[in-house]
Amino acid sequence: MREFFSYELVHRCAQTGARAGILTTPHGKILTPIFMPVGTNSVVKTLTSDMVKDTGAQIILANSYHLYLRAGTALIKQFGGIHAWMNWDRPVLTDSGGFQVFSLAHLREITEDGVEFRDPKDGKKHFISPEVSMQIQQDIGADIIMAFDECAPYPCDYETAKKAMERTHRWLERCINAKSNEHQALFPIVQGAFFDDLRRESAEVVSSYDALGYAIGGLSVGESKEIMNHFVELTAPLLPINKPRYLMGVGTPQDLLDGIIRGVDMFDCVLPTRNARHGSFFTYDGKRNIKNKEFYDDPRPLEKDCDCYACQNHSRAYIRHLWRCGESTASTLLSIHNIRFMVEFSQKCREAILADKFGDFYNKHYCNMLK
């Protein structure tokens, strides 16, 4: 695997310790810190692969749980894996399906072997174990795959969190033993819910494995921003300094600032496209909604100086008109902008880190992003 993957920690900001690195995969290099758009069903919603490329996205995330249920990973493998399947020639990361399975609280049963669950759409029974998760992700063919873990709910008691964490560690060993494709890198996941000692223990256990990178899981599941930031600040420094750190399922502009200043390198979230489908778009003065009457005759682009297709070619007034007419192109244009905004924002974070000015960058933008 070493010949296909590597990570170089290029620089740490003198002001904050925030990190800039280069993660090399079989399908290209990733400059960190990085935001990864989510293509749940092997598509970033409302966008073609070329549209996503035009945003500058270096890597996307696909959901192994959803692809296992539909279209079926055997079919994706038959078509040559996810890169050929969706015509995407850049890196792909797949999650293990653990979070989605464990969110089906009334439809699943957890045992040491794995998880039996019912498809919420048709009621059919399925079973995913660490071994099955590895096979699913190997059939999909992503560059980076995730260990199968048990995500404890929020809130939960100490014993529930401890049992879930310990099972996650046992399942990690099984994932490592089951993985056989050297063209894929496996990231272990830190669990431990919302208990300091469990997070420390989990970070120590997963760090004992010489992985390409490590993920912080079990956050952004209903807790406050203050609680999430506490556990990121606690956990990230416990992970190897010379490996990338991935904060799973987190990705507003504020989240990137909060994560990067605490030592995180990789982020993903569905919010840019989900917000777009509800009319919201990102700006450096906070989130706005295209449905608002103030944009009725606004000739400006969604964001001044943005180089995305939407901003270069259309006004706020035009996109609002499309939205009010029920035209799906409005969601497409807003999605293009929101993803480009997040990708460019992560690039600007990197530039600030390399210039030893990330503290200044953080202070300049954080309050505006909360508007």
Backbone torsions as a table, in degrees:
resi	resn	phi	psi	omega
1	MET	NA	-28.9	-173.7
2	ARG	-58.5	-32.0	-177.6
3	GLU	-74.7	-17.2	-178.3
4	PHE	-98.9	-22.0	-173.9
5	PHE	-131.8	146.2	171.8
6	SER	-161.2	162.9	174.6
7	TYR	-139.9	133.2	176.1
8	GLU	-120.9	121.7	172.1
9	LEU	-81.4	105.3	-171.3
10	VAL	-78.5	-42.0	-172.7
11	HIS	-161.4	147.9	170.4
12	ARG	-119.2	131.2	-177.4
13	CYS	-62.3	130.2	-179.3
14	ALA	-66.1	-28.2	-179.8
15	GLN	-74.5	-41.0	-167.7
16	THR	-128.4	-17.7	-173.2
17	GLY	84.3	0.1	176.6
18	ALA	-58.6	151.5	-165.4
19	ARG	-114.6	144.9	169.5
20	ALA	-125.4	133.1	-177.6
21	GLY	-145.4	180.0	175.7
22	ILE	-131.5	118.1	177.6
23	LEU	-105.1	118.7	-178.0
24	THR	-100.9	130.8	178.8
25	THR	-129.7	170.9	178.1
26	PRO	-60.5	-21.4	-178.9
27	HIS	-109.5	19.7	173.5
28	GLY	129.8	171.5	-179.9
29	LYS	-91.7	147.6	178.5
30	ILE	-122.0	121.6	178.7
31	LEU	-90.0	119.0	-177.6
32	THR	-103.1	152.3	7.4
33	PRO	-70.8	152.1	-172.5
34	ILE	-139.2	140.5	168.8
35	PHE	-102.4	132.0	-178.8
36	MET	-109.2	114.9	173.5
37	PRO	-63.1	151.0	-177.0
38	VAL	-102.4	124.4	174.5
39	GLY	-113.4	75.5	-170.3
40	THR	-48.7	-53.5	-175.5
41	ASN	-101.2	35.0	-174.8
42	SER	66.7	30.5	171.1
43	VAL	-155.8	136.8	170.7
44	VAL	-78.4	118.6	-165.8
45	LYS	-51.0	132.0	178.0
46	THR	73.8	1.2	-176.1
47	LEU	-121.0	146.4	169.3
48	THR	-82.2	165.5	178.6
49	SER	-60.7	-37.6	178.4
50	ASP	-64.4	-38.1	177.3
51	MET	-62.3	-40.6	179.1
52	VAL	-66.1	-41.7	177.1
53	LYS	-58.9	-40.2	-178.2
54	ASP	-65.6	-20.2	175.5
55	THR	-75.6	-11.4	-176.8
56	GLY	89.5	7.3	179.5
57	ALA	-59.4	129.4	-177.8
58	GLN	-91.9	-22.5	-176.3
59	ILE	-156.7	146.4	174.7
60	ILE	-124.0	161.2	177.8
61	LEU	-109.9	136.0	173.3
62	ALA	-119.2	157.6	-172.6
63	ASN	-105.1	112.4	-175.5
64	SER	-68.2	-32.1	177.8
65	TYR	-60.8	-50.5	-178.5
66	HIS	-67.6	-39.3	-179.6
67	LEU	-71.0	-29.8	174.4
68	TYR	-63.4	-42.2	-179.6
69	LEU	-76.5	-38.2	-177.8
70	ARG	-155.9	119.0	15.6
71	ALA	-88.7	-7.8	-171.8
72	GLY	102.9	128.7	-173.0
73	THR	-72.1	-22.6	175.7
74	ALA	-63.8	-38.1	178.7
75	LEU	-67.5	-41.7	178.4
76	ILE	-62.4	-42.0	176.7
77	LYS	-61.3	-40.5	179.8
78	GLN	-59.1	-32.9	-179.8
79	PHE	-87.7	6.9	175.7
80	GLY	98.1	13.6	179.5
81	GLY	94.1	172.6	-169.6
82	ILE	-65.0	-30.5	-179.1
83	HIS	-64.3	-45.4	176.9
84	ALA	-72.6	-38.5	-177.9
85	TRP	-56.1	-44.4	-176.4
86	MET	-109.8	8.9	179.1
87	ASN	55.7	55.5	179.3
88	TRP	-129.1	117.2	-174.1
89	ASP	-102.9	13.6	177.3
90	ARG	-107.1	174.0	-176.7
91	PRO	-59.8	151.6	176.1
92	VAL	-131.5	141.2	172.0
93	LEU	-118.0	135.8	172.9
94	THR	-116.1	139.1	170.8
95	ASP	-81.5	167.9	-171.4
96	SER	-83.2	-13.9	-173.1
97	GLY	93.8	-7.0	-176.7
98	GLY	-59.6	-47.2	-177.2
99	PHE	-62.7	-43.6	-178.3
100	GLN	-65.5	-41.9	-179.8
101	VAL	-63.8	-45.4	-175.6
102	PHE	-73.8	-16.5	175.5
103	SER	-77.8	-11.5	177.9
104	LEU	-87.5	60.3	-168.5
105	ALA	-52.4	-43.9	-175.9
106	HIS	-91.0	1.6	-176.9
107	LEU	-118.0	8.7	-176.5
108	ARG	-139.8	160.2	177.6
109	GLU	-133.9	123.9	-177.8
110	ILE	-97.1	130.6	171.3
111	THR	-130.7	175.7	177.6
112	GLU	-63.1	-29.6	-179.8
113	ASP	-68.9	-38.3	-176.3
114	GLY	164.7	-150.9	-176.8
115	VAL	-127.9	125.5	170.9
116	GLU	-98.3	134.5	-176.8
117	PHE	-149.2	162.9	175.9
118	ARG	-105.3	136.6	173.8
119	ASP	-63.6	120.1	-177.0
120	PRO	-64.4	-15.3	-178.9
121	LYS	-87.1	-40.1	-176.9
122	ASP	-124.6	-2.5	175.9
123	GLY	79.7	1.1	-179.3
124	LYS	-69.9	145.3	179.0
125	LYS	-82.3	142.6	175.9
126	HIS	-140.1	161.5	178.9
127	PHE	-137.7	128.1	175.5
128	ILE	-124.9	125.3	174.0
129	SER	-114.1	173.8	174.0
130	PRO	-55.1	-40.6	-179.7
131	GLU	-66.7	-42.8	178.7
132	VAL	-64.9	-41.4	178.3
133	SER	-59.5	-42.0	177.8
134	MET	-64.0	-40.5	179.3
135	GLN	-65.7	-41.9	177.7
136	ILE	-57.9	-49.2	-175.9
137	GLN	-71.8	-31.2	175.5
138	GLN	-70.2	-36.6	176.1
139	ASP	-65.5	-39.4	178.1
140	ILE	-64.4	-42.7	172.5
141	GLY	89.3	26.3	178.1
142	ALA	-68.3	158.6	178.0
143	ASP	-71.1	-44.4	-178.5
144	ILE	-116.8	128.7	179.4
145	ILE	-123.2	157.7	-173.8
146	MET	-110.9	145.7	176.0
147	ALA	-66.4	149.4	177.2
148	PHE	-79.2	122.0	-172.7
149	ASP	-131.5	166.8	174.7
150	GLU	-108.6	116.1	-178.9
151	CYS	-93.1	112.9	180.0
152	ALA	-70.9	148.9	-178.5
153	PRO	-75.0	165.8	172.3
154	TYR	-118.1	128.9	-8.9
155	PRO	-80.7	167.8	173.7
156	CYS	-150.9	160.7	179.5
157	ASP	-82.1	169.1	-174.0
158	TYR	-60.9	-44.4	-176.9
159	GLU	-65.2	-39.3	177.1
160	THR	-62.0	-44.8	179.9
161	ALA	-64.2	-41.5	-178.1
162	LYS	-66.3	-43.4	179.5
163	LYS	-63.7	-41.7	178.9
164	ALA	-64.2	-41.6	179.3
165	MET	-64.0	-47.3	-178.4
166	GLU	-64.4	-37.7	176.4
167	ARG	-66.4	-39.0	176.4
168	THR	-57.0	-40.8	-179.9
169	HIS	-68.4	-40.6	178.1
170	ARG	-66.2	-40.0	179.1
171	TRP	-67.6	-32.0	176.7
172	LEU	-58.9	-44.5	178.1
173	GLU	-58.8	-41.6	179.5
174	ARG	-68.1	-37.2	176.4
175	CYS	-61.6	-45.4	-179.7
176	ILE	-61.5	-41.7	179.6
177	ASN	-68.5	-29.9	-176.6
178	ALA	-85.4	-25.0	-177.9
179	LYS	-70.6	132.9	-176.3
180	SER	-132.1	-5.8	-175.8
181	ASN	-94.8	112.9	-177.2
182	GLU	-73.4	-10.0	176.7
183	HIS	-85.8	4.8	176.9
184	GLN	-123.8	143.3	177.5
185	ALA	-110.6	134.7	-178.1
186	LEU	-100.7	126.3	174.4
187	PHE	-99.4	122.1	167.9
188	PRO	-70.8	161.8	-176.8
189	ILE	-124.7	129.5	174.7
190	VAL	-79.5	128.4	172.8
191	GLN	-119.4	-157.1	-176.9
192	GLY	119.0	3.1	176.3
193	ALA	52.6	-128.2	-170.8
194	PHE	-120.4	48.3	179.1
195	PHE	-131.1	122.5	-173.9
196	ASP	-56.4	-46.7	-175.2
197	ASP	-66.7	-35.0	178.6
198	LEU	-69.6	-39.9	176.8
199	ARG	-62.2	-41.3	178.1
200	ARG	-63.6	-44.1	-179.7
201	GLU	-62.7	-44.6	-178.6
202	SER	-65.5	-41.0	177.7
203	ALA	-61.4	-38.4	178.7
204	GLU	-66.3	-42.3	-178.3
205	VAL	-66.3	-50.8	-176.8
206	VAL	-67.2	-30.5	178.8
207	SER	-70.1	-17.3	178.6
208	SER	-72.1	-13.3	176.3
209	TYR	-95.4	134.0	-177.4
210	ASP	-82.7	77.4	-178.8
211	ALA	-94.3	165.5	175.8
212	LEU	-66.1	-38.5	179.5
213	GLY	-158.6	177.4	-174.1
214	TYR	-138.1	145.8	-179.0
215	ALA	-112.9	149.5	172.1
216	ILE	-105.9	110.8	-176.8
217	GLY	-109.0	178.6	174.2
218	GLY	73.9	15.7	176.2
219	LEU	-116.5	171.2	-174.1
220	SER	56.4	44.6	-179.0
221	VAL	-119.5	23.5	179.0
222	GLY	123.6	-11.3	-179.8
223	GLU	-77.9	166.9	178.9
224	SER	-72.9	163.0	176.4
225	LYS	-60.6	-37.2	-179.0
226	GLU	-63.4	-42.5	179.0
227	ILE	-66.6	-45.5	179.2
228	MET	-59.0	-47.4	-178.3
229	ASN	-62.2	-36.5	177.5
230	HIS	-58.8	-46.7	-175.3
231	PHE	-76.2	-27.9	171.9
232	VAL	-67.0	-44.9	179.5
233	GLU	-63.4	-33.7	177.3
234	LEU	-72.0	-43.3	-168.1
235	THR	-84.8	-45.1	-172.0
236	ALA	-54.1	-45.2	-178.8
237	PRO	-67.2	-14.8	179.2
238	LEU	-81.8	-12.2	179.6
239	LEU	-89.6	155.0	-176.1
240	PRO	-53.9	134.8	-174.6
241	ILE	-69.8	-25.8	-174.9
242	ASN	-98.7	22.9	178.5
243	LYS	-132.3	148.2	178.6
244	PRO	-69.4	149.7	-179.8
245	ARG	-119.8	128.5	-172.5
246	TYR	-117.5	118.4	176.3
247	LEU	-95.1	111.6	-167.2
248	MET	-80.1	135.5	171.5
249	GLY	71.5	25.1	-175.3
250	VAL	-126.9	133.6	-178.0
251	GLY	-179.9	43.5	162.8
252	THR	-86.7	165.3	175.9
253	PRO	-55.1	-41.4	178.4
254	GLN	-63.6	-39.1	179.5
255	ASP	-62.0	-39.8	178.1
256	LEU	-62.5	-46.1	179.0
257	LEU	-60.1	-46.6	-178.8
258	ASP	-65.3	-38.6	-179.3
259	GLY	-73.2	-44.9	-177.1
260	ILE	-63.4	-41.0	-178.5
261	ILE	-67.7	-17.4	178.5
262	ARG	-102.1	9.7	171.3
263	GLY	98.0	17.4	178.8
264	VAL	-92.7	148.1	-175.9
265	ASP	-114.2	-28.4	-172.1
266	MET	-131.2	141.5	-178.0
267	PHE	-140.7	151.1	169.4
268	ASP	-143.9	153.6	176.4
269	CYS	-169.1	149.4	176.2
270	VAL	-84.2	-8.4	-170.6
271	LEU	-59.3	-38.4	-179.0
272	PRO	-56.7	-43.9	179.4
273	THR	-82.0	-33.6	177.5
274	ARG	-64.8	-45.3	176.7
275	ASN	-59.1	-41.2	-179.8
276	ALA	-59.9	-39.9	-179.5
277	ARG	-69.8	-12.4	175.2
278	HIS	-107.6	9.8	174.3
279	GLY	91.4	3.5	-176.2
280	SER	-92.2	146.3	176.3
281	PHE	-141.4	150.0	-177.4
282	PHE	-84.6	142.1	168.8
283	THR	-139.9	169.7	177.8
284	TYR	-76.5	-2.8	172.7
285	ASP	-110.4	24.4	177.8
286	GLY	102.9	178.1	-178.1
287	LYS	-80.0	139.9	177.9
288	ARG	-124.4	165.0	177.8
289	ASN	-125.7	123.9	-174.0
290	ILE	-66.0	-16.7	-179.4
291	LYS	-74.0	-16.0	-176.1
292	ASN	-65.6	141.7	-176.2
293	LYS	-62.0	-25.6	-178.4
294	GLU	-59.5	-19.7	-178.1
295	PHE	-96.1	7.0	-175.9
296	TYR	-51.9	-46.9	-178.6
297	ASP	-125.8	30.5	-176.7
298	ASP	-79.9	114.4	-176.8
299	PRO	-81.0	-6.6	-174.0
300	ARG	-76.1	158.4	170.9
301	PRO	-70.2	170.6	179.4
302	LEU	-55.8	-39.8	178.4
303	GLU	-142.3	130.9	178.7
304	LYS	-58.9	135.2	175.8
305	ASP	70.0	6.1	175.7
306	CYS	-73.7	136.7	-176.6
307	ASP	-99.6	14.0	179.8
308	CYS	-72.2	164.1	-178.0
309	TYR	-58.6	-43.0	-177.4
310	ALA	-61.2	-46.3	-176.8
311	CYS	-73.3	-30.6	-179.2
312	GLN	-77.2	-18.2	-171.6
313	ASN	-124.2	-14.3	-173.1
314	HIS	-140.5	153.0	178.7
315	SER	-92.8	163.9	172.4
316	ARG	-59.4	-39.5	-179.2
317	ALA	-61.5	-42.4	-179.1
318	TYR	-66.5	-44.6	-178.7
319	ILE	-66.6	-36.7	175.6
320	ARG	-63.0	-41.0	177.0
321	HIS	-58.6	-45.7	178.7
322	LEU	-60.8	-42.1	-179.6
323	TRP	-61.6	-46.7	-177.5
324	ARG	-67.5	-24.1	176.9
325	CYS	-86.8	-1.7	-179.6
326	GLY	75.4	22.1	-179.8
327	GLU	-81.4	126.7	-178.3
328	SER	-65.1	-20.0	178.1
329	THR	-60.3	-27.6	176.8
330	ALA	-60.4	-45.6	178.1
331	SER	-64.1	-37.5	178.3
332	THR	-62.5	-47.9	-178.6
333	LEU	-64.9	-41.6	178.1
334	LEU	-66.0	-36.8	178.1
335	SER	-65.5	-43.9	177.4
336	ILE	-56.6	-47.4	-178.8
337	HIS	-64.1	-47.7	-175.3
338	ASN	-63.1	-39.8	178.6
339	ILE	-69.5	-43.6	177.1
340	ARG	-59.8	-40.8	178.7
341	PHE	-58.7	-47.7	-177.7
342	MET	-66.9	-40.0	178.8
343	VAL	-64.3	-47.3	-179.9
344	GLU	-66.0	-37.3	179.9
345	PHE	-62.5	-41.9	177.5
346	SER	-65.0	-34.8	177.5
347	GLN	-67.0	-38.5	178.1
348	LYS	-68.5	-34.5	173.6
349	CYS	-60.3	-43.7	-180.0
350	ARG	-62.0	-44.6	179.7
351	GLU	-60.6	-39.8	179.2
352	ALA	-66.5	-37.6	177.4
353	ILE	-63.0	-47.9	-177.6
354	LEU	-63.5	-27.3	179.2
355	ALA	-91.2	5.1	-177.9
356	ASP	59.4	36.8	-177.9
357	LYS	-129.8	24.0	-176.1
358	PHE	-68.2	-30.6	176.2
359	GLY	-61.0	-42.8	177.2
360	ASP	-64.5	-42.4	179.5
361	PHE	-61.5	-44.3	179.3
362	TYR	-59.4	-49.6	-177.1
363	ASN	-66.2	-33.3	-178.8
364	LYS	-68.6	-39.8	-169.3
365	HIS	-103.1	-21.8	-168.5
366	TYR	-61.5	-49.7	-176.8
367	CYS	-65.8	-38.1	178.6
368	ASN	-62.7	-36.5	-177.8
369	MET	-67.8	-18.8	-178.4
370	LEU	-85.5	-6.4	-177.3
371	LYS	-66.1	NA	NA
